[in-house]
Amino acid sequence: MIKKYVTERRSWIMLFIAQQLLILFVTFVDPTIPLESMLYLVFLSMILFSIFFVIRYSKETKFYRSLEARDNNLDLTSIAGPESPFEQIIETSMTNQTELLRQTASHNLMTLEQEKDDLLAWIHEVKTPLTAMHLMIDRIDDETMKTHLTYEWLRIHLLLDQQLHQRRIPFIENDLYIELTDLEVIIFDEIKTLQSWCIHKGIGFDIDIQVAEVLSDAKWLAFILRQLLTNAVKYSQASDITISSYQHEDQTILEVKDCGRGIDPKDLSRIFDRGFTSTTMHQDTAATGMGLYLAKKAAQSLLIHIHVESALEIGTIVTLTFPQKNEFVRITSV
């Protein structure tokens, strides 16, 4: 701060030095003026100026030091009170700007909340005709037509479900209910939802559940598995998907293994990024790049670790490692 203060006051300092040099020059030119007396006067002036400089430095930089030390937020209480007209101008300008930002942020938040509520209401409204559509599809006699319509219906259903959970994820902590959850029930429910799609693609399931119960939130765990199974079915063809659970070092492990097209090694570090699809199949317009991103976000709140191993044209193994019971103390205490 001392360097900045000297830089700020350099014109005043230079003026004072120039005045002292002028006095010495006049003394040197005019022999009638005693040199010793003028040197003594200049010396006293320098001492007085130094004392004045130190006092003014402490007083004038107090306000600006508080500005440097404050956090980058809208709280202005940590700023020292202004003691000069210029500081008062700065303080007034910052106060007005902060109030404007608060009002803008509040307005934007209200707008965002309204849009979120409208979208959630719209999704729930769309579910009603979708349910009716599914009942109508079930009454179609043409099996080929029925299969194609069911597949398209399922795509819409999954996209709406993804949107619904995407809007809820920022507030997931308010929606968690940790309890003993039956993995088999969740897995079979999700497979049943994808049944028509799997039949159409000739995909089967090999299920080996050694550990059937885990501590988790059933609804959000089902959502995570839905994203993993949807990806496995989407990128597989005429092969089996293996789902297994087992115990390892006092933790439950759930694996979903497919023999699909796999993931390029250079993409593995980015598959959980929002909106990332693929670099090898970048023209795939069916991919949204949101499934694994949302699954990862939900898993973090459930303290579930997701690990992915994959190789091109060989397949992908997604591993869910569930937390130990004592790790849920933080969640259940909320």
LUMTOR-6560 format. One record per residue (C-alpha): residue number from 1; x, y, z. Coordinates in pm, 1 decimal, padded with zeros to 6 digits. Example, Ala and Ser with C-alpha at 12.3 -4.5 7.8 and 13.67 -1.06 7.14 Angstrom:
2
NODE  nr        X        Y        Z
NODE   1  01230.0 -00450.0  00780.0
NODE   2  01367.0 -00106.0  00714.0
end
This chain:
334
NODE  nr        X        Y        Z
NODE   1  00000.0  00000.0  00000.0
NODE   2  00291.2  00239.2  00074.1
NODE   3  00412.8  00207.1 -00284.3
NODE   4  00067.0  00283.1 -00420.7
NODE   5  00030.5  00580.7 -00186.1
NODE   6  00364.8  00727.6 -00296.1
NODE   7  00263.9  00677.4 -00659.6
NODE   8 -00069.7  00847.4 -00594.8
NODE   9  00094.4  01147.5 -00420.5
NODE  10  00403.4  01174.4 -00637.8
NODE  11  00294.3  01508.1 -00789.5
NODE  12  00265.9  01663.3 -00439.7
NODE  13  00599.7  01512.7 -00335.6
NODE  14  00765.8  01641.7 -00650.0
NODE  15  00618.0  01989.7 -00588.5
NODE  16  00756.0  01997.6 -00232.5
NODE  17  01102.6  01882.2 -00348.0
NODE  18  01099.4  02142.7 -00626.9
NODE  19  01016.4  02417.1 -00373.8
NODE  20  01307.8  02318.0 -00152.7
NODE  21  01543.0  02309.5 -00448.6
NODE  22  01417.2  02652.2 -00553.8
NODE  23  01492.1  02791.9 -00208.1
NODE  24  01846.1  02650.3 -00219.8
NODE  25  01897.9  02782.9 -00573.3
NODE  26  01786.7  03134.9 -00473.9
NODE  27  02015.7  03117.5 -00169.6
NODE  28  02306.2  03009.6 -00388.5
NODE  29  02242.9  03290.5 -00640.8
NODE  30  02182.0  03567.5 -00382.3
NODE  31  02490.0  03601.7 -00155.3
NODE  32  02296.8  03822.0  00085.6
NODE  33  02091.1  03522.4  00203.5
NODE  34  02281.9  03310.6  00456.8
NODE  35  02325.4  02953.9  00321.0
NODE  36  02341.4  02791.9  00666.0
NODE  37  02006.7  02940.5  00769.2
NODE  38  01841.8  02824.7  00448.1
NODE  39  01984.8  02472.3  00485.8
NODE  40  01849.6  02461.9  00839.4
NODE  41  01508.0  02580.3  00715.0
NODE  42  01502.3  02318.0  00441.6
NODE  43  01601.9  02049.1  00696.3
NODE  44  01313.5  02145.8  00927.8
NODE  45  01075.4  02150.7  00633.5
NODE  46  01184.6  01799.0  00538.7
NODE  47  01123.5  01670.1  00892.5
NODE  48  00784.8  01839.4  00909.7
NODE  49  00690.1  01701.7  00568.9
NODE  50  00796.7  01347.8  00668.5
NODE  51  00582.2  01360.3  00984.2
NODE  52  00290.8  01497.7  00784.8
NODE  53  00339.7  01224.8  00519.9
NODE  54  00328.5  00941.1  00778.3
NODE  55  00016.3  01082.4  00948.2
NODE  56 -00165.8  01138.0  00621.7
NODE  57 -00064.3  00791.9  00491.3
NODE  58 -00232.3  00621.5  00786.0
NODE  59 -00540.8  00840.6  00761.6
NODE  60 -00587.4  00843.0  00384.6
NODE  61 -00522.7  00473.9  00319.8
NODE  62 -00753.1  00338.0  00591.5
NODE  63 -01054.0  00339.1  00362.1
NODE  64 -00868.0  00187.4  00065.8
NODE  65 -00700.5 -00080.8  00278.6
NODE  66 -01045.4 -00194.0  00388.9
NODE  67 -01146.4 -00211.9  00022.2
NODE  68 -00849.3 -00435.7 -00055.6
NODE  69 -00918.7 -00662.7  00241.8
NODE  70 -01294.0 -00712.0  00181.9
NODE  71 -01432.7 -01030.0  00028.2
NODE  72 -01575.6 -01021.9 -00322.7
NODE  73 -01939.8 -01014.8 -00219.2
NODE  74 -02221.4 -00765.6 -00171.9
NODE  75 -02149.4 -00709.1  00198.1
NODE  76 -02013.3 -00356.0  00252.0
NODE  77 -02007.5 -00365.6  00633.2
NODE  78 -01634.9 -00443.5  00640.8
NODE  79 -01545.9 -00118.9  00459.6
NODE  80 -01412.7  00161.8  00677.1
NODE  81 -01623.1  00475.7  00698.9
NODE  82 -01533.5  00746.3  00443.6
NODE  83 -01349.7  01048.7  00585.6
NODE  84 -01311.6  01264.3  00277.1
NODE  85 -01545.5  01388.5  00003.8
NODE  86 -01381.9  01163.5 -00256.4
NODE  87 -01413.5  00858.3 -00029.5
NODE  88 -01775.5  00951.2  00027.7
NODE  89 -01832.4  00951.8 -00349.5
NODE  90 -01678.6  00604.8 -00378.2
NODE  91 -01877.9  00469.5 -00084.5
NODE  92 -02205.7  00609.0 -00220.9
NODE  93 -02136.7  00470.2 -00566.9
NODE  94 -02057.5  00123.5 -00427.2
NODE  95 -02368.2  00125.4 -00207.5
NODE  96 -02592.4  00217.7 -00500.6
NODE  97 -02429.4 -00040.5 -00725.0
NODE  98 -02460.1 -00311.0 -00459.5
NODE  99 -02827.0 -00236.2 -00405.3
NODE 100 -02887.1 -00252.6 -00781.6
NODE 101 -02706.3 -00587.4 -00802.6
NODE 102 -02911.0 -00722.2 -00511.1
NODE 103 -03235.0 -00620.0 -00678.4
NODE 104 -03124.1 -00768.0 -01012.1
NODE 105 -03012.8 -01093.4 -00848.8
NODE 106 -03338.5 -01119.0 -00656.0
NODE 107 -03540.9 -01056.1 -00971.4
NODE 108 -03338.4 -01312.1 -01170.7
NODE 109 -03376.7 -01569.4 -00892.0
NODE 110 -03753.6 -01518.5 -00882.0
NODE 111 -03770.2 -01549.4 -01260.5
NODE 112 -03558.5 -01865.4 -01255.8
NODE 113 -03772.8 -02020.2 -00982.9
NODE 114 -04087.2 -01933.9 -01176.9
NODE 115 -03945.7 -02088.6 -01494.1
NODE 116 -03842.3 -02399.9 -01301.5
NODE 117 -04188.3 -02434.5 -01147.1
NODE 118 -04351.5 -02380.9 -01486.4
NODE 119 -04130.1 -02645.1 -01646.4
NODE 120 -04196.8 -02896.4 -01367.1
NODE 121 -04570.2 -02831.0 -01397.4
NODE 122 -04547.2 -02877.2 -01775.1
NODE 123 -04359.5 -03207.0 -01735.9
NODE 124 -04625.1 -03336.2 -01497.5
NODE 125 -04898.9 -03224.5 -01736.3
NODE 126 -04731.2 -03402.5 -02028.9
NODE 127 -04713.5 -03725.9 -01829.8
NODE 128 -05094.1 -03757.7 -01842.5
NODE 129 -05127.4 -03778.1 -02225.3
NODE 130 -04813.9 -03994.6 -02231.7
NODE 131 -04980.7 -04245.5 -02001.1
NODE 132 -05292.5 -04240.9 -02217.2
NODE 133 -05076.6 -04284.3 -02527.1
NODE 134 -04908.8 -04589.5 -02374.2
NODE 135 -05247.2 -04749.7 -02306.7
NODE 136 -05349.8 -04683.0 -02666.5
NODE 137 -05025.4 -04834.7 -02798.6
NODE 138 -05090.5 -05150.4 -02596.7
NODE 139 -05418.3 -05199.7 -02788.4
NODE 140 -05249.6 -05193.2 -03130.4
NODE 141 -05259.6 -05533.1 -03305.3
NODE 142 -04979.5 -05467.2 -03553.6
NODE 143 -04673.9 -05584.4 -03358.4
NODE 144 -04422.6 -05405.4 -03579.9
NODE 145 -04605.5 -05075.0 -03546.4
NODE 146 -04656.3 -05136.2 -03176.8
NODE 147 -04282.9 -05198.1 -03124.1
NODE 148 -04180.6 -04881.0 -03306.2
NODE 149 -04436.7 -04664.7 -03128.7
NODE 150 -04340.4 -04809.0 -02789.3
NODE 151 -03974.4 -04731.6 -02859.9
NODE 152 -04052.7 -04369.2 -02950.3
NODE 153 -04283.0 -04338.7 -02647.6
NODE 154 -04002.9 -04468.5 -02426.2
NODE 155 -03757.7 -04211.1 -02565.1
NODE 156 -03998.2 -03928.1 -02482.1
NODE 157 -04063.0 -04074.4 -02138.4
NODE 158 -03690.6 -04100.8 -02058.4
NODE 159 -03616.5 -03748.2 -02184.1
NODE 160 -03896.5 -03602.7 -01969.9
NODE 161 -03776.5 -03800.8 -01670.5
NODE 162 -03423.2 -03670.2 -01725.4
NODE 163 -03549.0 -03312.4 -01742.1
NODE 164 -03753.9 -03358.0 -01426.8
NODE 165 -03457.5 -03486.2 -01226.6
NODE 166 -03225.8 -03224.4 -01376.3
NODE 167 -03445.4 -02951.4 -01226.7
NODE 168 -03458.2 -03128.5 -00892.5
NODE 169 -03087.7 -03203.2 -00852.5
NODE 170 -02988.3 -02857.4 -00716.3
NODE 171 -03226.0 -02926.1 -00425.5
NODE 172 -03159.1 -03299.3 -00392.6
NODE 173 -03055.6 -03269.5 -00025.5
NODE 174 -03413.6 -03166.1  00057.5
NODE 175 -03551.9 -03475.4 -00114.2
NODE 176 -03331.3 -03752.5  00028.7
NODE 177 -03468.2 -04030.8  00245.4
NODE 178 -03199.5 -04282.6  00335.4
NODE 179 -03324.5 -04631.9  00411.4
NODE 180 -03253.2 -04997.9  00338.7
NODE 181 -03324.7 -05028.3 -00032.5
NODE 182 -03380.4 -05351.7 -00224.9
NODE 183 -03151.9 -05353.2 -00528.8
NODE 184 -03340.1 -05633.7 -00700.1
NODE 185 -03670.8 -05446.0 -00690.1
NODE 186 -03514.5 -05130.6 -00838.6
NODE 187 -03318.6 -05319.8 -01105.1
NODE 188 -03615.8 -05527.8 -01222.3
NODE 189 -03842.9 -05221.6 -01229.1
NODE 190 -03596.0 -05036.7 -01451.1
NODE 191 -03548.2 -05339.2 -01677.9
NODE 192 -03925.9 -05372.3 -01710.3
NODE 193 -03946.0 -05009.6 -01825.6
NODE 194 -03683.1 -05077.7 -02093.6
NODE 195 -03826.3 -05417.8 -02187.8
NODE 196 -03972.1 -05326.1 -02527.5
NODE 197 -03653.8 -05145.5 -02629.6
NODE 198 -03440.6 -05442.5 -02523.3
NODE 199 -03659.7 -05687.3 -02715.9
NODE 200 -03637.5 -05467.0 -03024.3
NODE 201 -03255.5 -05466.2 -03005.6
NODE 202 -03221.3 -05831.1 -02899.4
NODE 203 -03063.6 -05742.8 -02565.1
NODE 204 -03091.5 -05964.4 -02257.7
NODE 205 -02984.5 -05931.2 -01895.6
NODE 206 -02765.9 -06155.3 -01680.8
NODE 207 -02833.1 -06066.0 -01317.0
NODE 208 -02627.5 -06186.4 -01020.8
NODE 209 -02727.7 -06005.7 -00700.2
NODE 210 -02523.8 -06136.5 -00406.7
NODE 211 -02598.0 -05831.9 -00189.7
NODE 212 -02962.5 -05733.2 -00222.9
NODE 213 -02993.0 -05443.0  00023.3
NODE 214 -02805.5 -05113.4  00042.9
NODE 215 -02850.5 -04794.3  00241.2
NODE 216 -02960.7 -04531.8 -00008.2
NODE 217 -03248.3 -04324.6 -00140.5
NODE 218 -03463.5 -04554.5 -00354.7
NODE 219 -03592.4 -04285.3 -00591.7
NODE 220 -03256.0 -04127.6 -00671.1
NODE 221 -03077.2 -04463.5 -00685.7
NODE 222 -03336.2 -04575.2 -00941.4
NODE 223 -03263.5 -04260.4 -01141.7
NODE 224 -02887.9 -04334.4 -01141.1
NODE 225 -02942.7 -04693.7 -01252.9
NODE 226 -03187.5 -04572.9 -01518.9
NODE 227 -02915.4 -04356.8 -01675.4
NODE 228 -02661.2 -04640.1 -01667.5
NODE 229 -02900.3 -04900.2 -01810.0
NODE 230 -03026.9 -04659.6 -02075.1
NODE 231 -02670.3 -04596.5 -02191.8
NODE 232 -02592.5 -04968.3 -02186.6
NODE 233 -02898.4 -05051.6 -02398.4
NODE 234 -02852.6 -04752.6 -02630.7
NODE 235 -02496.5 -04844.0 -02724.9
NODE 236 -02535.9 -05225.0 -02735.4
NODE 237 -02678.6 -05454.2 -02999.7
NODE 238 -02789.0 -05820.8 -02968.0
NODE 239 -02585.4 -05890.3 -02653.9
NODE 240 -02635.2 -05938.9 -02282.0
NODE 241 -02595.0 -05674.1 -02013.7
NODE 242 -02455.5 -05810.2 -01689.0
NODE 243 -02568.4 -05663.9 -01358.1
NODE 244 -02402.4 -05792.8 -01041.2
NODE 245 -02357.2 -05689.9 -00679.2
NODE 246 -02112.1 -05814.6 -00419.1
NODE 247 -01935.2 -05718.7 -00098.0
NODE 248 -01581.4 -05584.0 -00100.3
NODE 249 -01401.6 -05448.9  00208.0
NODE 250 -01728.2 -05384.0  00396.1
NODE 251 -01872.6 -05193.9  00099.9
NODE 252 -02137.2 -05300.8 -00149.1
NODE 253 -02033.5 -05292.8 -00514.7
NODE 254 -02280.8 -05285.9 -00804.6
NODE 255 -02152.8 -05342.3 -01157.7
NODE 256 -02328.5 -05281.4 -01488.4
NODE 257 -02137.2 -05438.7 -01776.7
NODE 258 -02226.8 -05420.1 -02143.7
NODE 259 -02064.0 -05540.7 -02464.8
NODE 260 -02147.4 -05231.2 -02664.8
NODE 261 -01936.8 -04995.9 -02869.7
NODE 262 -01734.8 -04876.6 -02568.8
NODE 263 -01572.4 -04543.4 -02495.6
NODE 264 -01253.4 -04406.5 -02646.3
NODE 265 -00978.8 -04381.9 -02377.8
NODE 266 -00930.7 -04012.0 -02452.7
NODE 267 -01298.3 -03951.3 -02369.4
NODE 268 -01305.0 -04131.3 -02033.7
NODE 269 -01197.7 -03826.0 -01834.0
NODE 270 -01479.9 -03617.4 -01986.1
NODE 271 -01780.2 -03852.1 -01983.3
NODE 272 -01919.9 -03694.1 -01664.9
NODE 273 -01891.9 -03339.9 -01801.7
NODE 274 -02216.6 -03156.2 -01869.0
NODE 275 -02317.4 -03183.9 -02233.8
NODE 276 -02023.5 -03402.5 -02342.1
NODE 277 -02122.1 -03675.4 -02590.2
NODE 278 -01831.2 -03832.0 -02775.3
NODE 279 -01540.6 -03750.5 -03002.3
NODE 280 -01556.9 -04078.6 -03195.7
NODE 281 -01935.3 -04063.8 -03264.3
NODE 282 -01980.3 -03687.0 -03259.6
NODE 283 -02249.7 -03704.0 -03526.4
NODE 284 -02475.7 -03906.2 -03293.2
NODE 285 -02771.7 -03669.9 -03253.3
NODE 286 -02951.2 -03904.5 -03010.8
NODE 287 -02697.2 -03838.6 -02737.0
NODE 288 -02768.9 -03548.4 -02499.4
NODE 289 -02454.1 -03563.2 -02287.2
NODE 290 -02664.1 -03524.4 -01971.8
NODE 291 -02724.7 -03880.9 -01848.9
NODE 292 -02389.3 -03953.8 -01689.1
NODE 293 -02353.7 -03593.7 -01573.8
NODE 294 -02681.8 -03611.6 -01380.8
NODE 295 -02603.0 -03960.9 -01252.7
NODE 296 -02270.6 -03835.0 -01117.6
NODE 297 -02434.6 -03535.8 -00946.5
NODE 298 -02697.6 -03755.7 -00782.9
NODE 299 -02437.6 -04014.2 -00680.4
NODE 300 -02226.1 -03750.3 -00507.6
NODE 301 -02520.0 -03653.3 -00286.3
NODE 302 -02574.4 -04022.1 -00202.0
NODE 303 -02200.3 -04067.1 -00131.5
NODE 304 -02185.2 -04325.0 -00411.3
NODE 305 -01860.3 -04345.2 -00607.5
NODE 306 -01895.6 -04407.3 -00982.1
NODE 307 -01606.5 -04560.7 -01173.5
NODE 308 -01606.2 -04638.1 -01546.8
NODE 309 -01379.9 -04876.4 -01738.6
NODE 310 -01421.5 -04909.5 -02112.4
NODE 311 -01256.9 -05007.9 -02437.7
NODE 312 -01367.4 -04937.9 -02793.8
NODE 313 -01568.9 -05216.9 -02957.7
NODE 314 -01534.8 -05429.1 -02640.1
NODE 315 -01772.6 -05275.4 -02389.7
NODE 316 -01807.6 -05073.3 -02071.6
NODE 317 -01813.0 -05156.8 -01700.9
NODE 318 -01969.6 -04902.7 -01466.5
NODE 319 -01906.4 -04964.4 -01097.5
NODE 320 -02110.8 -04811.7 -00815.8
NODE 321 -01941.7 -04827.2 -00476.0
NODE 322 -02190.3 -04766.2 -00197.7
NODE 323 -02077.5 -04595.8  00125.7
NODE 324 -02052.8 -04764.1  00460.9
NODE 325 -02333.0 -04713.3  00709.3
NODE 326 -02145.4 -04462.1  00928.0
NODE 327 -02081.6 -04239.1  00624.5
NODE 328 -02451.6 -04152.5  00618.2
NODE 329 -02443.3 -03976.7  00954.5
NODE 330 -02394.2 -03644.7  00772.2
NODE 331 -02692.1 -03702.4  00544.3
NODE 332 -02939.4 -03846.8  00793.1
NODE 333 -02864.6 -03570.5  01042.8
NODE 334 -02982.6 -03302.2  00796.2
end
